[in-house]
Amino acid sequence: MGQHYEEFIRRVKELADLGHAQGMLSWDQETYMPPRGAGPRARSLGTLAGIYHERLTDPALVALVEKLRAGDLQGDAEVNLRYVERDQRRALKIPRELVVELSQTQSLAHEVWVEARKKSDFPLFRPWLEKLLGLQQEVAHRVGFEGSIYNAFLDQFEPYARIETVAPLLEQLRLRLVPLVKGIAAAGLRPAVGILDREFPVDRQEAFGRRVLADLGFDLERGRLDVSVHPFCSSTSPEDVRLTTRYSARQLTSALFGIIHEAGHGLYEQGLPADVEGTPVGGSVSLGIHESQSRLWENMIGRSRDFWEHYLPVLREYFPDQLKGVEVDAFYAAVNQVAPSLIRVEADEVTYNLHILLRFELEQALVEERVSVAELPELWDEKMVSYLGIRPPDAAKGVLQDTHWSIGLIGYFPTYSLGNLYAAQFFAQAQKEMPGLMAGVAQGDLLCLKGWLNRQVHTKGRRLNAGELVQAVTGEGLQVEYFAEYLEEKYGELYHLR
């Protein structure tokens, strides 16, 4: 059994290497690849996807998995086998030709999306989205699913989650958010006016962002920060983690909180157990857990008064004219202004989940064939009016704003709201175990929380699934209450709702 497992791990690490190559090519496509490189890049990614599929479904690896399953593996070995077997069973149901076609289409469609977004031209992107949707639906039907076809998509990003469980949580959240948003709107306060509606030179934004990034404990010897159309984190191992953000002189908080958000993802990746790198047990649990790390750092820390008690004087060093006379309470209120916005990644933490509900409902209707791709722009705009009271002026600020559908990531969006729920529950537990946590943040200590997350979440790798992890860390299953109470308490105080 020892020799069989050693050969199994050799093959698994070879698959990881292929995945790393795919990841780096995709990262380059988002950051430095020249526009005319799209065609060759799509072929390269398609070739690698085909090779990966062949190796994963190689009869020799299938036989190894069967032999090991017949044994009695324990601990990390059992986890590795379980996740490889899960991926392999899925892959065996999908022909190589479909894998290659999907990969190539994702790469090419993304480039068309970039151009369509620039021109605000949904008809340019529409045939590519229709093709991607058709290919993904074919994959779902080949793989099989129980209940809604949406489960086949959701399971890729939040393993073992089902729409029948997730939808009620999101509905509970909606019921708590709607009255809160209405109460805030009725207050009529706009604390960011006169503070954030100024010019903040991009070079100084980047310098301050890099300073915060270092204070968070993100290791730039094992990572880097670049610019992309849509902020993201890409990782091949704990030793190579790439972050991106985007800058605008008129939007200080967009780039800064983008950096902190992606740093949360990056700290998770850098904190994964390095001794089992390249095996499933050394990976992250799910996108919901991943998102919990970024949302916790971005909002519960980065938008806290304690954070700005320390960092406002530092930020003033970079922008002395813009922030002259601005006190902590005023700046704290400004960075937490709640106002309906067109762009999801720039939304405040109260209305953010309404953006997610919009996307979740539309893509569920798409895959269940209750609406067509052609109807998306109009439906998008109608839901924006219904949920947030604003109508996008064009497709670039509406249906084309997110990159996810351009690369076939259908079923991804619910993980953002799940991430908020996990984040609030983890944050509450961290404060229970470390009563002086936020006092330390007010003194500039961000490493205490990083250490706690390293121990409680990151170093566990994939040994527990999402439900098991939140139970192990907090002593109970996932609850809406922690996040809802966090928002109601914070914004009730800021907007004088109590």
C-alpha positions as CSV (number, residue, x, y, z in Angstrom):
1,M,0.0,0.0,0.0
2,G,3.0,2.3,0.7
3,Q,4.3,2.1,-2.9
4,H,0.8,2.6,-4.3
5,Y,0.3,5.7,-2.2
6,E,3.7,7.1,-3.1
7,E,2.9,6.7,-6.8
8,F,-0.5,8.3,-6.3
9,I,1.1,11.3,-4.6
10,R,3.6,11.6,-7.5
11,R,0.8,11.8,-10.0
12,V,-1.2,14.2,-7.8
13,K,1.7,16.6,-7.6
14,E,2.2,16.4,-11.4
15,L,-1.5,17.5,-11.7
16,A,-0.8,20.3,-9.3
17,D,2.1,21.5,-11.5
18,L,-0.1,21.5,-14.6
19,G,-2.6,23.6,-12.6
20,H,0.1,26.0,-11.6
21,A,1.1,26.5,-15.3
22,Q,-2.6,27.2,-16.2
23,G,-2.8,29.6,-13.3
24,M,0.2,31.6,-14.4
25,L,-0.9,31.8,-18.0
26,S,-4.3,33.1,-16.8
27,W,-2.7,35.6,-14.4
28,D,-0.5,36.9,-17.3
29,Q,-3.5,37.2,-19.5
30,E,-5.2,39.5,-16.9
31,T,-2.1,41.6,-16.3
32,Y,0.7,41.8,-18.9
33,M,-0.3,39.9,-22.0
34,P,-0.6,42.1,-25.1
35,P,-4.1,42.1,-26.6
36,R,-3.1,40.2,-29.7
37,G,-1.8,37.3,-27.6
38,A,-5.4,36.2,-26.9
39,G,-5.6,33.5,-29.7
40,P,-2.3,31.7,-28.9
41,R,-3.0,32.0,-25.2
42,A,-6.4,30.3,-25.6
43,R,-4.8,27.5,-27.5
44,S,-2.1,27.1,-24.8
45,L,-4.7,27.0,-22.0
46,G,-6.8,24.6,-24.0
47,T,-3.8,22.3,-24.5
48,L,-3.0,22.3,-20.8
49,A,-6.6,21.7,-19.9
50,G,-6.6,18.7,-22.2
51,I,-3.4,17.3,-20.7
52,Y,-4.7,17.8,-17.2
53,H,-7.9,15.9,-18.1
54,E,-5.9,13.1,-19.6
55,R,-3.6,12.7,-16.6
56,L,-6.5,12.9,-14.1
57,T,-8.5,10.2,-16.0
58,D,-5.4,8.1,-16.9
59,P,-6.5,4.4,-16.3
60,A,-3.3,3.9,-14.2
61,L,-4.4,6.7,-11.8
62,V,-8.0,5.4,-11.8
63,A,-6.6,1.9,-10.9
64,L,-4.5,3.5,-8.1
65,V,-7.5,5.3,-6.7
66,E,-9.5,2.0,-6.7
67,K,-6.7,0.1,-4.9
68,L,-6.2,2.8,-2.3
69,R,-10.0,3.1,-1.7
70,A,-10.0,-0.6,-0.9
71,G,-7.4,0.0,1.8
72,D,-7.8,1.8,5.1
73,L,-6.2,5.2,4.6
74,Q,-6.3,7.6,7.5
75,G,-5.6,11.3,8.2
76,D,-4.2,13.4,5.4
77,A,-3.9,10.3,3.1
78,E,-7.6,9.7,3.3
79,V,-8.4,13.4,2.6
80,N,-6.1,13.4,-0.5
81,L,-7.7,10.3,-1.8
82,R,-11.2,11.6,-1.2
83,Y,-10.7,14.9,-3.1
84,V,-8.8,13.3,-6.0
85,E,-11.5,10.6,-6.3
86,R,-14.2,13.3,-6.3
87,D,-12.5,15.3,-9.1
88,Q,-11.7,12.1,-11.1
89,R,-15.3,10.8,-11.0
90,R,-16.4,14.2,-12.4
91,A,-13.7,14.3,-15.1
92,L,-14.4,10.7,-16.3
93,K,-17.9,11.9,-17.3
94,I,-16.6,14.7,-19.4
95,P,-14.9,14.0,-22.8
96,R,-11.5,15.6,-23.4
97,E,-12.8,17.5,-26.4
98,L,-15.4,19.3,-24.3
99,V,-12.7,20.2,-21.7
100,V,-10.5,21.7,-24.3
101,E,-13.3,23.6,-26.1
102,L,-14.5,25.0,-22.8
103,S,-11.0,26.2,-21.8
104,Q,-10.4,27.8,-25.1
105,T,-13.8,29.5,-25.1
106,Q,-13.2,30.8,-21.6
107,S,-10.0,32.4,-22.6
108,L,-11.3,33.9,-25.8
109,A,-14.6,35.0,-24.3
110,H,-12.7,36.9,-21.6
111,E,-10.9,39.0,-24.1
112,V,-14.1,39.8,-25.9
113,W,-15.6,40.8,-22.5
114,V,-12.8,43.2,-21.9
115,E,-13.5,44.9,-25.2
116,A,-17.2,44.8,-24.8
117,R,-16.9,46.3,-21.3
118,K,-14.7,49.1,-22.7
119,K,-17.3,49.9,-25.4
120,S,-20.3,49.1,-23.2
121,D,-21.4,46.7,-26.0
122,F,-23.4,43.7,-24.6
123,P,-24.3,42.4,-28.1
124,L,-20.6,42.0,-28.8
125,F,-20.2,39.7,-25.8
126,R,-23.7,38.0,-26.0
127,P,-22.8,35.1,-28.4
128,W,-19.8,34.2,-26.3
129,L,-21.8,34.1,-23.1
130,E,-24.4,32.0,-24.9
131,K,-21.7,29.6,-26.0
132,L,-20.1,29.4,-22.5
133,L,-23.5,28.8,-20.9
134,G,-24.3,26.0,-23.3
135,L,-20.9,24.3,-22.7
136,Q,-21.3,24.6,-18.9
137,Q,-24.8,23.2,-19.1
138,E,-23.5,20.3,-21.1
139,V,-20.9,19.7,-18.4
140,A,-23.5,19.8,-15.7
141,H,-25.8,17.3,-17.5
142,R,-22.8,14.9,-18.1
143,V,-21.7,15.1,-14.5
144,G,-25.2,14.8,-13.1
145,F,-26.9,16.5,-10.2
146,E,-29.7,16.3,-7.7
147,G,-32.4,18.9,-7.5
148,S,-31.7,22.1,-9.4
149,I,-29.1,22.0,-12.2
150,Y,-27.6,25.0,-10.3
151,N,-26.2,22.5,-7.7
152,A,-23.8,21.2,-10.3
153,F,-22.4,24.7,-10.7
154,L,-22.4,25.7,-7.0
155,D,-20.6,22.4,-6.0
156,Q,-17.5,23.4,-8.0
157,F,-16.9,26.4,-5.7
158,E,-18.5,25.5,-2.4
159,P,-18.1,21.7,-2.2
160,Y,-21.0,19.8,-0.8
161,A,-23.2,22.9,-0.7
162,R,-26.7,22.8,-2.2
163,I,-29.0,25.5,-3.3
164,E,-31.7,24.1,-1.1
165,T,-29.5,25.0,1.9
166,V,-27.9,28.2,0.6
167,A,-31.1,29.9,-0.7
168,P,-32.8,30.0,2.7
169,L,-29.7,31.5,4.3
170,L,-29.6,34.2,1.6
171,E,-33.3,34.8,2.1
172,Q,-32.8,35.3,5.9
173,L,-30.1,37.7,5.1
174,R,-32.3,39.6,2.6
175,L,-35.0,40.0,5.3
176,R,-32.6,41.5,7.7
177,L,-30.9,43.8,5.1
178,V,-34.0,45.4,3.5
179,P,-35.3,47.2,6.6
180,L,-31.7,48.2,7.5
181,V,-31.1,49.7,4.1
182,K,-34.4,51.6,4.2
183,G,-33.6,53.0,7.7
184,I,-30.2,54.2,6.5
185,A,-31.7,55.8,3.4
186,A,-34.3,57.6,5.5
187,A,-31.5,59.0,7.7
188,G,-30.3,61.0,4.6
189,L,-26.7,61.2,5.7
190,R,-23.8,61.4,3.2
191,P,-20.6,61.4,5.4
192,A,-18.2,60.8,2.5
193,V,-19.1,64.2,0.9
194,G,-16.3,66.6,1.4
195,I,-13.9,63.9,2.4
196,L,-13.6,61.2,-0.2
197,D,-14.9,63.2,-3.2
198,R,-11.4,64.7,-3.9
199,E,-8.4,63.9,-6.0
200,F,-6.0,61.4,-4.5
201,P,-2.9,60.9,-6.7
202,V,-2.6,57.3,-7.8
203,D,1.1,57.0,-7.0
204,R,0.5,57.9,-3.3
205,Q,-2.5,55.6,-3.2
206,E,-0.2,52.8,-4.3
207,A,2.5,53.7,-1.8
208,F,0.0,53.7,1.1
209,G,-1.6,50.5,-0.1
210,R,1.8,48.8,-0.1
211,R,2.5,50.0,3.4
212,V,-0.8,48.5,4.7
213,L,-0.1,45.3,2.7
214,A,3.2,44.9,4.6
215,D,1.6,45.7,7.9
216,L,-1.0,43.0,7.3
217,G,1.9,40.5,7.1
218,F,1.6,39.7,3.4
219,D,5.1,38.5,2.4
220,L,6.2,40.3,-0.8
221,E,9.1,37.8,-1.1
222,R,6.4,35.2,-1.8
223,G,4.0,37.5,-3.6
224,R,3.4,40.6,-5.6
225,L,0.9,43.3,-6.3
226,D,-0.1,44.4,-9.8
227,V,-2.9,46.1,-11.7
228,S,-5.8,44.5,-13.6
229,V,-9.2,45.4,-15.0
230,H,-10.9,43.4,-12.1
231,P,-9.0,42.9,-8.8
232,F,-8.2,39.3,-8.0
233,C,-5.8,36.9,-6.2
234,S,-4.0,34.1,-8.0
235,S,-1.8,31.5,-6.3
236,T,0.2,28.5,-7.4
237,S,1.6,27.8,-3.9
238,P,2.2,29.5,-0.6
239,E,5.5,30.6,-2.1
240,D,3.9,32.4,-5.1
241,V,0.8,34.5,-4.5
242,R,-0.2,37.3,-6.9
243,L,-2.6,40.1,-6.0
244,T,-4.1,42.8,-8.2
245,T,-6.1,46.0,-7.7
246,R,-7.1,49.0,-9.8
247,Y,-6.6,52.7,-9.2
248,S,-8.6,55.8,-9.8
249,A,-7.6,59.3,-8.6
250,R,-11.2,59.9,-7.7
251,Q,-11.7,56.7,-5.7
252,L,-9.3,56.4,-2.9
253,T,-11.2,53.6,-1.1
254,S,-11.7,51.5,-4.2
255,A,-8.0,50.7,-4.6
256,L,-7.2,50.6,-0.9
257,F,-10.0,48.3,0.1
258,G,-9.3,46.3,-3.0
259,I,-5.8,45.7,-1.8
260,I,-6.9,44.8,1.7
261,H,-9.6,42.5,0.3
262,E,-7.2,40.7,-2.0
263,A,-4.6,40.6,0.8
264,G,-7.1,38.6,2.8
265,H,-7.1,36.0,0.1
266,G,-3.3,36.2,-0.2
267,L,-2.7,35.7,3.5
268,Y,-4.9,32.6,3.4
269,E,-2.8,31.2,0.5
270,Q,0.5,32.1,2.2
271,G,-0.8,30.5,5.4
272,L,-1.7,27.1,3.9
273,P,0.4,24.2,5.2
274,A,3.6,24.3,3.0
275,D,4.7,20.7,4.0
276,V,1.8,19.3,2.0
277,E,1.8,21.8,-0.9
278,G,0.8,20.3,-4.2
279,T,-1.7,17.8,-2.6
280,P,-5.4,18.4,-2.0
281,V,-5.0,18.6,1.8
282,G,-2.7,21.6,1.3
283,G,-5.4,23.6,-0.5
284,S,-8.1,26.0,0.6
285,V,-11.4,24.7,1.8
286,S,-13.9,26.5,-0.5
287,L,-14.5,29.9,-2.0
288,G,-16.9,30.8,0.8
289,I,-14.2,30.2,3.3
290,H,-11.7,32.0,1.1
291,E,-14.0,35.0,0.8
292,S,-14.5,35.0,4.6
293,Q,-10.8,35.9,4.9
294,S,-10.9,38.8,2.5
295,R,-14.2,40.2,3.8
296,L,-13.1,40.0,7.4
297,W,-9.9,42.0,6.7
298,E,-11.5,44.4,4.3
299,N,-14.6,45.3,6.3
300,M,-14.5,44.2,9.9
301,I,-10.9,45.4,10.3
302,G,-10.2,47.8,7.4
303,R,-13.5,49.7,7.9
304,S,-13.4,49.7,11.6
305,R,-12.9,52.8,13.7
306,D,-10.0,51.1,15.5
307,F,-8.1,50.6,12.2
308,W,-8.4,54.3,11.3
309,E,-7.5,55.5,14.7
310,H,-4.0,54.2,13.8
311,Y,-4.0,54.6,10.0
312,L,-5.6,58.0,9.5
313,P,-2.5,59.9,10.7
314,V,-0.4,57.7,8.4
315,L,-2.7,58.3,5.5
316,R,-2.6,62.0,6.2
317,E,1.2,61.9,5.6
318,Y,0.5,60.8,2.0
319,F,-2.4,63.2,1.5
320,P,-1.9,66.2,3.8
321,D,-3.9,68.7,1.8
322,Q,-6.9,66.4,1.1
323,L,-7.2,65.2,4.7
324,K,-6.3,68.4,6.6
325,G,-8.6,68.8,9.5
326,V,-10.4,65.5,8.9
327,E,-10.9,63.7,12.3
328,V,-11.1,59.9,12.9
329,D,-14.9,59.8,13.5
330,A,-15.6,61.7,10.3
331,F,-13.3,59.6,8.3
332,Y,-14.6,56.4,9.8
333,A,-18.2,57.5,8.9
334,A,-17.0,58.4,5.3
335,V,-15.4,55.0,4.5
336,N,-18.6,53.4,5.8
337,Q,-21.1,55.5,3.9
338,V,-24.0,53.5,2.7
339,A,-25.4,54.5,-0.6
340,P,-26.8,52.5,-3.5
341,S,-24.0,52.0,-6.0
342,L,-23.7,50.6,-9.5
343,I,-20.5,48.6,-9.1
344,R,-20.4,45.5,-6.8
345,V,-16.7,45.7,-5.9
346,E,-17.2,49.3,-4.8
347,A,-20.4,48.7,-2.8
348,D,-20.6,49.3,0.9
349,E,-20.9,46.2,3.1
350,V,-24.6,46.7,3.7
351,T,-25.8,46.9,0.1
352,Y,-23.1,44.5,-1.2
353,N,-25.2,41.4,-0.6
354,L,-28.1,42.9,-2.6
355,H,-25.6,42.9,-5.6
356,I,-24.9,39.2,-4.9
357,L,-28.6,38.3,-4.6
358,L,-29.2,40.0,-8.0
359,R,-26.5,37.9,-9.7
360,F,-27.4,34.7,-7.9
361,E,-31.1,35.0,-9.0
362,L,-30.2,35.8,-12.6
363,E,-27.7,33.0,-13.1
364,Q,-29.9,30.5,-11.4
365,A,-32.7,31.5,-13.9
366,L,-30.2,31.3,-16.7
367,V,-29.0,27.7,-16.1
368,E,-32.5,26.6,-15.4
369,E,-33.5,28.1,-18.7
370,R,-36.2,30.4,-17.3
371,V,-34.5,33.4,-18.9
372,S,-32.3,33.8,-22.0
373,V,-28.9,35.6,-22.3
374,A,-30.6,38.2,-24.5
375,E,-32.8,39.2,-21.7
376,L,-30.0,39.7,-19.2
377,P,-29.4,43.5,-19.7
378,E,-33.0,44.4,-19.2
379,L,-33.5,42.0,-16.2
380,W,-30.3,43.3,-14.6
381,D,-31.4,46.9,-14.8
382,E,-34.9,46.0,-13.5
383,K,-33.4,44.2,-10.4
384,M,-31.0,47.1,-9.8
385,V,-34.0,49.5,-9.6
386,S,-35.9,47.0,-7.4
387,Y,-33.1,46.2,-5.0
388,L,-31.1,49.4,-5.0
389,G,-33.3,52.1,-6.5
390,I,-30.8,53.0,-9.3
391,R,-30.6,52.1,-13.0
392,P,-27.3,51.6,-14.7
393,P,-26.6,54.1,-17.4
394,D,-25.0,51.6,-19.7
395,A,-23.9,47.9,-19.9
396,A,-20.4,48.6,-18.7
397,K,-21.8,49.7,-15.3
398,G,-24.5,47.0,-15.5
399,V,-24.5,43.5,-16.8
400,L,-20.9,43.7,-18.1
401,Q,-19.2,44.9,-14.9
402,D,-18.1,41.5,-13.5
403,T,-15.5,39.2,-15.1
404,H,-17.0,36.0,-13.7
405,W,-19.4,35.0,-16.5
406,S,-16.8,35.9,-19.1
407,I,-14.7,32.9,-17.9
408,G,-17.7,30.6,-17.2
409,L,-17.7,31.0,-13.4
410,I,-21.4,30.3,-12.9
411,G,-22.3,29.4,-9.4
412,Y,-19.5,31.5,-7.9
413,F,-21.4,34.6,-6.7
414,P,-23.2,33.0,-3.7
415,T,-19.8,32.3,-2.1
416,Y,-19.4,36.0,-1.6
417,S,-22.4,36.2,0.7
418,L,-21.5,32.9,2.4
419,G,-18.1,34.5,2.9
420,N,-19.6,37.4,4.8
421,L,-21.5,35.0,7.1
422,Y,-18.4,33.0,7.8
423,A,-16.3,36.1,8.3
424,A,-18.7,37.5,11.0
425,Q,-18.8,34.2,12.8
426,F,-15.0,33.9,12.8
427,F,-14.6,37.5,13.8
428,A,-17.0,37.1,16.8
429,Q,-15.0,34.0,17.9
430,A,-11.7,35.8,17.6
431,Q,-12.9,38.6,19.8
432,K,-14.1,36.1,22.4
433,E,-10.7,34.4,22.5
434,M,-8.8,37.7,22.3
435,P,-10.7,40.4,24.2
436,G,-8.0,43.0,23.4
437,L,-8.0,42.3,19.7
438,M,-9.4,45.7,18.5
439,A,-7.5,47.7,21.0
440,G,-4.4,46.2,19.4
441,V,-5.7,47.1,15.9
442,A,-6.0,50.7,17.2
443,Q,-2.3,50.5,18.0
444,G,-1.4,49.2,14.5
445,D,-1.2,45.5,15.5
446,L,-2.7,43.5,12.7
447,L,-0.5,40.5,13.2
448,C,-2.4,39.2,16.2
449,L,-5.5,38.5,14.1
450,K,-3.3,37.1,11.3
451,G,-1.8,34.6,13.7
452,W,-5.2,33.5,15.0
453,L,-6.5,33.0,11.5
454,N,-3.3,31.1,10.6
455,R,-3.8,28.7,13.5
456,Q,-7.6,28.4,13.3
457,V,-8.2,28.4,9.5
458,H,-5.2,28.5,7.2
459,T,-2.9,25.8,8.5
460,K,-5.8,23.3,8.6
461,G,-5.7,23.3,4.8
462,R,-8.5,21.1,3.4
463,R,-8.7,18.6,6.3
464,L,-12.2,19.9,7.1
465,N,-14.9,20.9,4.8
466,A,-16.5,24.4,5.2
467,G,-19.3,23.2,7.5
468,E,-16.9,21.2,9.7
469,L,-14.4,24.1,9.8
470,V,-16.9,26.7,11.1
471,Q,-18.1,24.1,13.6
472,A,-14.6,23.4,14.8
473,V,-13.6,27.1,15.1
474,T,-16.8,28.5,16.5
475,G,-18.6,25.6,18.1
476,E,-21.7,25.9,16.0
477,G,-22.9,25.7,12.4
478,L,-23.1,28.6,10.0
479,Q,-25.5,31.3,11.3
480,V,-26.9,34.5,9.7
481,E,-27.3,36.1,13.1
482,Y,-23.6,37.1,13.6
483,F,-23.4,39.1,10.3
484,A,-26.9,40.6,10.7
485,E,-26.2,41.8,14.2
486,Y,-22.8,43.1,13.3
487,L,-24.3,45.2,10.5
488,E,-27.3,46.4,12.6
489,E,-25.1,47.4,15.5
490,K,-22.4,49.2,13.5
491,Y,-24.7,51.0,11.1
492,G,-27.4,51.6,13.7
493,E,-24.8,53.7,15.6
494,L,-23.4,55.4,12.5
495,Y,-26.8,56.4,11.1
496,H,-28.5,57.0,14.5
497,L,-31.1,54.3,14.0
498,R,-31.3,53.4,17.7
